[in-house]
Amino acid sequence: MSDRRTISVTINGETFERNVETRLTLADFIRHECLLTGTHVGCEHGVCGACTILLNGQTARSCLMLAVQADGQEIKTVEGIAPNDQELHPLQQAFQDNHGLQCGFCTPGMLTTLLEFLENNPDPTEREVREAISGNLCRCTGYQGIVAAALDAAKRLQAGA
Amino acid sequence: MKPPPFTYHDPRSIDDAVALLAEKDNAKLLAGGQSLMPMLNMRFVLPDDVIDINRIDDLSYIRDEGDALVFGGMTRQRDIEFSDLVAQKIPLMKEAILNVGHRQTRNRGTYGGSLSHLDPSAELPTVSMAQDAVVSVRKKGGARDIAMADFPMGYMMPSFDLDEMVTDIRVPLWPEGHGYAFVEFARRHGDFAITSSAVLLDVADGGRIAKASVTVGGVWPAPLRVTAVDEVLAGETGSAELFTDVAEKCRDIDAMEDVYAPAWYRQHLAAVLTRRALAKAFSRAANGTEMTLR
């Protein structure tokens, strides 16, 4: 006998209404119920940061929330960052240009984390960038490319690119 | 799907939440979820009922009551981080909060949740202990206040009952111009500290210490107020020799030992970090003098 609820969550502007088990994590809801597999699940206990999404504009780890807690809320995932199918967001473009990713597993979490960070801090120092991504693990890049991408993106966003 | 099966409740008022707590035998309150959710995902806890208190509106606030700031139990760590009131009146908390996890976890994590979880090295309980905070808890048909000194009962075990929940935390303010410092040692930024030291100094004219409060986190099973140090400092004039000497008392603490650090290392860190924190706090006090201790 499972405890279920019908919830309605807006993800990247689209509303998803689903009947789910209350113990379902938000990360699994996004991936398995809404089929938005851009959000990655790494450690499932809040350490790796890969599942980071924006909840009402603020970053949160979707493995540390229940889907039912997002009922009636607005979420943005990595799929919602680019302005359209043809173009990348300046932050994504900076990642591509600066070798900010290799395998891509940590990238959705890095992008969502940096999106919120650059909004609050449009002209960061390298140290501030490193602190901002300290809750996101990357096993490929050694972080150098990601830090370069974030600093480059800050410049592009300030120039209105 | 990793959490074990449970029945989910999302009460809209404190009354409803405590009524559920009274009724359910094996229930867990879900605050910010930054500790409970990992524990559920790893199945370290197997509650029959999860009572989510995120939809209770009147539990999140920071109120200025003149001699104290009062925080709602569900006040997010993020709100503490960005509060001008906190930065101005409880600078120790502002300094400490930047060491609490990461932006993504501070956006969700709460003050009341952190106290209830009571990790021995968590920053907010350590600061609460240093500031002599008073925790208000409610249960069905009753409420009471618990002084921070009486709040920890043991390792990750607060002294309130299973049918009680934290509603607010009253943090008394220190005089304007007081010295403060929070220093910690963690393996990586944002990790739980192996050891931390929180220091408050009320410094009178000429550098005489009117009152001192020293608390270490991560050393003992709960944040520990090192009263032996407080007592020696009171009435003395701050100096590098005094601080170096008195911080050595931290080596007498009956320290914990785990896979990350043996007891002697925690005692060592407690002494070193307290020495540094004392110097930093004294430098920051309006009547103190600049001092750095390694």
Contacts between the chains, C-beta under 8 A, distances in Angstrom:
chain1	res1	chain2	res2	distance
A	2	B	5	6.4
A	3	B	5	7.2
A	3	B	6	6.9
A	3	B	7	4.8
A	3	B	8	5.7
A	5	B	8	7.2
A	21	B	1	6.9
A	21	B	5	7.9
A	22	B	6	7.3
A	22	B	7	7.4
A	22	B	8	3.5
A	22	B	50	7.7
A	23	B	1	6.4
A	23	B	3	4.3
A	23	B	4	7.1
A	23	B	5	6.0
A	23	B	6	6.1
A	23	B	8	7.4
A	23	B	40	7.7
A	24	B	1	5.8
A	25	B	1	7.3
A	25	B	2	6.8
A	25	B	3	7.0
A	25	B	37	7.6
A	25	B	41	7.3
A	28	B	1	6.0
A	44	B	2	5.9
A	44	B	41	5.1
A	45	B	37	7.8
A	45	B	38	3.7
A	45	B	41	5.2
A	45	B	42	6.0
A	46	B	34	6.3
A	46	B	37	6.9
A	46	B	38	5.1
A	46	B	105	6.6
A	49	B	102	7.4
A	49	B	104	6.5
A	52	B	104	5.4
A	55	B	107	7.7
A	58	B	78	7.3
A	58	B	107	4.5
A	59	B	103	6.0
A	59	B	104	4.4
A	59	B	107	5.9
A	60	B	104	6.0
A	60	B	107	5.6
A	60	B	108	5.4
A	61	B	34	7.9
A	61	B	104	5.4
A	61	B	105	6.8
A	61	B	108	7.7
A	63	B	37	7.3
A	63	B	41	6.8
A	64	B	33	5.3
A	64	B	34	5.8
A	64	B	37	4.0
A	64	B	38	6.7
A	64	B	105	7.6
A	64	B	108	6.9
A	65	B	33	6.2
A	65	B	37	7.0
A	65	B	108	7.3
A	66	B	3	7.7
A	66	B	8	7.2
A	66	B	30	7.8
A	66	B	33	7.8
A	66	B	37	7.8
A	66	B	50	8.0
A	66	B	52	7.5
A	68	B	8	6.0
A	68	B	10	7.4
A	68	B	52	7.7
A	69	B	33	7.8
A	69	B	52	6.4
A	69	B	54	6.2
A	113	B	103	7.2
A	113	B	104	6.5
A	116	B	103	7.0
A	117	B	103	7.1
A	131	B	189	6.4
A	132	B	103	6.8
A	134	B	102	6.0
A	134	B	188	7.0
A	134	B	189	4.7
A	134	B	190	5.0
A	135	B	101	6.9
A	135	B	102	2.9
A	135	B	103	7.0
A	135	B	104	5.5
A	135	B	105	6.9
A	135	B	190	5.7
